[in-house]
């Protein structure tokens, strides 16, 4: 039962990561012709990286981070 739950959860998270409709963060890297944008979900970033926690905290500032 638990392994089925984890398998389904993993599949659902993979779908979320591939879905660009629900993103709420754009990470811009590079300049001019070398510029690239990465679309992300703040909840995933917060869960996976301690560095990402403070900018996306509900009381955190909503500003461009360079």
N, C-alpha and C positions, 0 to 999 in steps of 0.2 A: 504493500500500500504506500509506504513512504517513498520507495524508489519510483513509483508511478507518479506521485505528486512532484518529486524533484525533476523528473524527466519532463513533465508538462510545464512546470515552472520555467525550466531552462528553455524550452521551445518558445514559450510566451515572451520571455525576456529577449530572445533573439529576434522575434518579430518586432518588438518595440524598438530595438536598436536599428533595424532596417527601415523603419517607418519614419519618413522625414516630416510627416504631418504634425506629430506631437512634440517636436523639439522646441525648446525654449531658450537655447543658448547657441550663439554662433561664435565660433573661434576662428579668428582671421589670422593667417600666417603669411608672411612674405609681403612683397611690395610689387606694384605694377604688374608686369607680365608673369611674375613668379608668385603672385598672390593666390592663395587657396583658402576656401572656407570649409570648415567642418561643422556639421550640425550635430548638436548633442542634447541630451536630456539632463537637466541639473540634478535630478534625483540620482541618476546613475553616477554622475561625476562625484557627487557628495558621498555616495556609498563606497566608491572605489578609491578615492583619493583624499587624504586629510587636508591637502593643500586647497582643494576645491570647496571645503566646507564653509569657510567664512564668507566668501563673496555671495554665496547662494543661500545663506541663512535668512530666514524670513524677516529678521530685523536688520539684515545687512544692507549696504548701500547698493542701489541699482545704478551702476555706472559702467562706463567702458574701462576695462582693465587691460593695460598694456604691459 
